[in-house]
Amino acid sequence: MTNHMKYSLLTGDNIGGIGWNLSNALGNLGCSIIRCSNLFTELAGKCAEYKPDALVFFVTSESEELFSFVDKMVSEYPNMKIFVLSYVKSFQMRRRFEAAGITNFFLMPDLLSEICKYIVIDLLPADEQHLMLDIMSYLGSKGISTLNSGFITMCIAMKLCILEPGLIKKITLRLYPCIAEELGSTPESVDQRLRRFSKSLNNNGVRFKQYNGKYPVSNSRMIKLALEEFNELYHSYTE
């Protein structure tokens, strides 16, 4: 029932290492990262070498070189997602990108946490996108950042338990292996990441409404409490 979520992303670097910060954050969200400079010739070379699932690059000026690079990427890699982070506010440029089929356009400076969230959501299978966006929004509403290293592990735990409610009763035997399969990880690593996530919630004062006991809570209790709160907010998944 699980999908492998280990998408490969080629990310260009930019002013002040913003590209590297972004790639670190996307790595935390379970993506496999290939780093490169933001020079179009180098990005094109790495795309040819690695055939990534997605390309993330920065635009700092409008030029014919930019448009020819974009046209080349779109025609040579029709299945590769392209995400543009632009420091140039240009309606004409955006229209040309859209005409080429590129709709993932971020006007900088934007929050890295928001950019990461929408990149990860856009890479997912269409039938999972709404659910994962709702889970991410729920965790975000509790003050939990997408940049938290356990964020994506918790999201996948909640998603799997919503899609197959019986998993919550068998977290070690069934749930951890399912999460590990999606993240290209091990059940032991999943267990540790969720423990650290629970500790970080406690350290940041995150609390669950229906629980007045001791924190940090166990992994199974944390997932159950989060699911109870989530299902109160998003009824459509339990109907």
N, C-alpha and C positions, 0 to 999 in steps of 0.2 A: 504493500500500500504506500510505501514511502518513495519520495523522489530524491535523487541525489542533488544536494543544493550547492555543491562545491563548484560554483561558477568561476571561470577564469576572467579576470579583468586586467586590461592593459591601461595603466594610468600614467599620464604625463606629469612632470613636475613643473612647478611655477614659482612665482615671486615668493621669497621667504619660506620656501618649503611647504606651501599649502597643499601641493599635490601629494607630497609624502605623508602629511598629516591625514589627508583624505584616504590614501591607500592603507595606512595603518588602521583607520577606523573601519574601512570596508573589510579588511582582514579580520578584525574583531567580529564582524557580522557574518563570518563564515565563508567569505570569498577567497579565492586563490589569486594573489596579486603578482603581476609582472610590472616592474617599474621601468620607466624610460624618461628621457628628457622630453620636453614639449616641442622639439623641432619636428616639423612635419615629415621630413625625410626619415628621421629615426623612428617615429611612430609607425610610418608605412612599413619600414623594414621589420620591426617587431611584430606587426600584424601578420606579415608574410611568414615569419618564422614560427610564431606560436598559435596563430588562428584563434584568438581569444573569443569568449562569448560576448564580451563587451569592450568598448573603447571609451575611455574618459579623457578628454583633453580640454585645454584652456585656450580661449581666444582673447588676445590683447589688442588686436588691430584688424581692420577689415582689409582684405587684399585678394587679388585674383589667385594668388598662391593658396590661400585658405580655401577658396571655392573649388579649385581644381583638386586639392587634397580630399575634400569632402566628397566630391563626385566620384573620385577614384575609390575611396573606401566603401561607398554605398554600392558601386557597381561590382567591385571585386569580392565583397563579403556581404551578400544580401541577408544572411541570417545573423550578422553581428549587430548587437545593439550599440548605438552611438549616443553618448551623453556629452553635451557641450556646456562648459562653464565659461560664460563670457563676461569680460569686463567692459565690453562695448555694447551700449544700448542703441541698437539699430533695427528699426522695423524692417527695412529692406533686407538686411542680412538674415533676420529671422525668417522672413518670407521665403528667401532662397533656400534656407535649410529645410523648411517645411515642404517646399516643392521637391526637394531631393529625398524626402521621406524621414527627415530627422525632426522629431517632435520633443525630444528630451532636452530642453534648453533651460539652463539656470542662469539668472542674471546675478553676477557677483557684485559685492560680497554677500553671500547667503550663508546660513548656518550649516556647518559641515554635518551636523547631526541630521538635519532635514534632508540635505542632499543624499546622504547615505541611505536614509530610510527609503526615499523614492527610487533610488537606483536598485536597491535590493528587492523592493516590491515589484518593480518593472521586470526583473529577471525571472520572477516566479511564474509557474504555470498559471494561466488566466483564471482557472477555477479556485486558486488559492489566494489570489491577490486581495480580495475584499476582506477575507477573514484575517489574513496576516496584518493588513493595514489597521483593522479594528483592534487587534491584539496590541500592536505597537502603539496605537493611540491611547489605549487603556493604560498601558504601562507608563507612557509619557505623562498621562494625567496624574499619575502618582508621583511624578517628579523623578522618574527613572530615565536616564539618558540612554539613547541608542549607542553611545560611546562606551557604556559599561560593558566590560568584557564578557559578562554572562548574559547579556540582553538577548542575543539571538537564540541561545540555548533555552532560555525561559519561554521565548516566543514559540519555538518549535514544540516544546513540551506541552504548552497550552493548546496549540493547534492540533497536535495528535490526539490529545485527550478529548477535544471537542468533536473531532471526526470519528473517534472510536472510544466512547466513554469508559469501556471496560479496562483500558490501559492504566487508569489511575489506581486500580487495585493491584496492579502487577508492575510497579515501577522499576524494580531491579531486573526482573526476568524479561519484561517486554518493552517497557517504555524507554529505558536507557539505551538498549540496543537499537531501537527505531530512531532515536535522536542521533545516536552515533553514526548510523548509516547515512542520515541526511548531511551530517557535518563532516563526513570522512574522518571520524574520530573513533574513540573507544568508549565503551560503557563506563569504565573507571574514570576517564577524563570528564565525561558528562556529569557524573556524580560529583566530582571535585568542583567543576565549574558552577554547578547549582549551589553547592555548599558555600562557595565564595560569594555567589550572588546574594544568597540569603544573609550572609554576614554584612555585605555592603548595604543592603536595605536597612538592616538594623543600625549600622553606623550613620546612615543618612536620615534616620528617624521615620522611615516609611512603615506605616502600620496598616493592618487589615481591619475593616470595620467590625467584623463578627468575631474577633479574637482578642481577648484581654489577657492571655497567658504570657508566658516567657518568650522573649526574643533573644537571639535569632531562632527561627523555627526550622524544623526538619524540612528536607526537600519535599516530601510527600505532602506535608501540611501546607507548605508555601504554595504548591501548585493547586491544591484543593481550595484554599482560601482565595487565591487569585481567580480561579474558575468561577467560584460562587459570586464574587463581585462582578466579574466580566458578564456572566449570564444574566445578572440583574440589569446591567446596562444595555446588553445586546440580546434581546429576546429571540431574534430571528434564528439563531443557531440552535436553540433548544426546542423550537416548535416542531 
